[in-house]
């Protein structure tokens, strides 16, 4: 699983820090898409994002 560990958000000892090169290599290898929202409907900045695979059967 690829995860962003945001400062101040739930820290986890299961998260292993990797380089951006490793992250993008895995992202490309798995052919993932990054879905994100820049602003909420009310105009406030959003922090929503997720990665998803177009090859998932339930997508």
Secondary structure per residue as TSV (DSSP state, phi and psi in degrees):
chain	resnum	aa	ss	phi	psi
A	1	X	-	360.0	134.7
A	2	X	-	-96.1	128.4
A	3	X	-	-136.1	143.1
A	4	X	-	-94.4	129.5
A	5	X	-	-99.7	97.4
A	6	X	-	-79.0	134.1
A	7	X	T	-57.3	134.7
A	8	X	T	84.0	-5.1
A	9	X	S	-98.8	169.7
A	10	X	-	-47.8	109.9
A	11	X	-	-77.2	146.8
A	12	X	-	-135.9	136.4
A	13	X	T	-74.8	-11.3
A	14	X	T	-81.7	-11.7
A	15	X	-	-83.5	128.5
A	16	X	-	-108.6	124.8
A	17	X	-	-70.9	134.4
A	18	X	-	-130.9	167.6
A	19	X	-	-78.8	162.9
A	20	X	H	-62.0	-36.5
A	21	X	H	-59.6	-43.9
A	22	X	H	-63.0	-42.6
A	23	X	H	-61.7	-48.8
A	24	X	H	-67.9	-34.3
A	25	X	H	-61.5	-46.1
A	26	X	H	-66.2	-42.5
A	27	X	H	-56.0	-48.4
A	28	X	H	-68.7	-42.9
A	29	X	H	-58.3	-39.9
A	30	X	T	-87.1	-0.8
A	31	X	T	54.6	46.5
A	32	X	E	-82.6	156.3
A	33	X	E	-111.2	144.3
A	34	X	E	-103.5	117.8
A	35	X	E	-103.4	127.1
A	36	X	E	-145.0	160.7
A	37	X	-	-125.0	123.5
A	38	X	S	-78.9	-41.7
A	39	X	B	-136.8	149.0
A	40	X	-	-79.6	169.7
A	41	X	T	-56.2	-33.2
A	42	X	T	-84.4	4.8
A	43	X	S	93.7	-11.0
A	44	X	-	-70.0	153.4
A	45	X	B	-64.2	137.3
A	46	X	-	-102.6	150.2
A	47	X	-	-117.1	20.3
A	48	X	-	-78.6	133.4
A	49	X	E	-161.7	157.8
A	50	X	E	-157.6	158.6
A	51	X	E	-105.6	144.6
A	52	X	E	-146.0	153.7
A	53	X	E	-101.2	126.4
A	54	X	T	-68.1	-12.6
A	55	X	T	-88.8	-5.9
A	56	X	-	-64.4	138.5
A	57	X	T	-70.9	-27.1
A	58	X	T	-95.7	6.4
A	59	X	-	-76.7	360.0
